[in-house]
Amino acid sequence: MSGTISRTQRFRGVLLGGAVGDALGAAVEFMHRSEILAWFGPGGIRDFAPVDGRAGAVTDDTQLTAFCAEALLRAHAAGVAREDTATHAVERSRSYLRWLLTQQGDPHALLDAPDSWLMSQPDLFHRRGPGQTCLSSLNAMRALGTSAANASKGCGGVMRVAPIGLFHSHWHAESESFDAWVFAAGAEDAALTHGHPSGHLPAGYLVLLTALVVAGVPLEIALERSRRQLVARPGHEETANAIDRALTLAETDPGNPMALATLGYGWVGEEALAIALYCAIGCERTGDDLEEGIILAVNHDGDSDSTGAITGSLLGALRGEHAIPARWLDAIELREIVTTLADDLATVLDWEPDCAALRRYGSR
């Protein structure tokens, strides 16, 4: 790791940063920017507002991210090799199907639910605006056993995959093979539910960028390596163009809500990633606090919880947990669960026989 930010701090920064961005944006997800400013003042929303009766409530973005993390940890606890991509994909599919059970509203269905640590956490059993593509894809997967048979490029794939980058960062190497492997892991995960290239290629880019930043690779190099993998894949043009526009604006006009608005609304994968890159990289360019980057990312027309979550995870990777305002951390829903997942991902190579993490994820 480079600098003074520890591995654990970066891992916590990614998952907790994503959660606070998600929660901040959740209250304004379907509002126009003009409405947000009229309701919350000229600075827009800057602190959690109640969602589902609770300030700091997270949405399906954080829920699915948690189930993604648990799948990685369960596979590792079972001794599945990192190279066994097929088994890892099956484990993540099963984990997302467990999340689907938490959204069905039928307590009787849970009587036969597969055992997992997250399924024992009652705070995860809230329906917080789950995306219809994720729901329909997972219902089809449960019925037919197949991945997405759609052309959706919604952002429901890219917003959940940061844990895959964290997990693979342990094996970082300066090689094309590492980059290709990690990019593919993220893209293949998103493709479980989102069939359009612009629905899953942004996830590959984000996973690789996260892995590289957390492994201590300088940001400019990490961006270049991630782009090189993106443009090597069919159907990359829409995502690459969105990323290029975002990075150019982050260099020439950072921190400007009007510039951000030219990148779209964030409902689809390439736009959500572009908005997050503009906010996070612009924040790095100006030296603004993490707080300002996330606030920018949610005060816009569009999918504010997803753009907030992705921005928060990127800035958390760059700055670590200590950069997240204490008032947000103190109020965020699922903080203990998210922190446990981050710590277990950070220490996964150091697990001892019969350690707490193995007991947590060992039952299958």
Secondary structure, DSSP 8 states (H G I E B T S, - for coil): --TT--HHHHHHHHHHHHHHHHHHHHTTTT--HHHHHHHH-TT---S--EETTEET---HHHHHHHHHHHHHHHHHHTT--TT-HHHHHHHHHHHHHHHHHHHS--GGGGGG----SGGG-GGG-------HHHHHHHHHHHHH-----S---BTTTGGG-HHHHHHHHTT--SSHHHHHHHHHHHHHHHTTT--SHHHHHHHHHHHHHHHHHHTT--HHHHHHHHHHHHHTSTT-HHHHHHHHHHHHHHHHSTT-HHHHHTT--SSBHHHHHHHHHHHHHHHHHHT--HHHHHHHHHSSSS-HHHHHHHHHHHHHHHH-GGGS-HHHHHH-TTHHHHHHHHHHHHTGGG--TT-HHHHHH---
